[in-house]
Amino acid sequence: MTAATEITGVHQACRWTGAVTWRETAGLREDLLDQLEAGVSGALWLDVREVSIIDRCGIALLIGAQHRAQALTRGLVLIDATGPVTSTMARLRLLDQFHIEQVPVPQRCERPSLTATLV
């Protein structure tokens, strides 16, 4: 699990990749709440498109962060492409509590393999 934060202009964005399970949530909670309380106005955009799995603790973390953002008069916007986060929230009927932007995962450019044929 990795987390990265970037502030570009008026947007503050974080990105999570990998598993978001009970093992990772303590560190992620601290980082996410620090970002919400950083004094930047506007919404915090959390890119979860590359999250491979999320469990109940991860969902609870997102719910808590959403409540904290509302208390600070900020927003929390999830960026997802119908991945595990959105699927789990749909199954738990939580989608209406979050602002989710449906953005596809960018395609990675791979160089074509070069092969030479000797004649």
Secondary structure as UniProt FT lines:
FT   STRAND          2..8
FT   TURN            9..10
FT   STRAND          11..20
FT   TURN            22..24
FT   HELIX           25..36
FT   STRAND          44..54
FT   HELIX           56..71
FT   TURN            72..73
FT   STRAND          76..80
FT   HELIX           84..91
FT   TURN            92..93
FT   HELIX           95..97
FT   STRAND          99..102
//
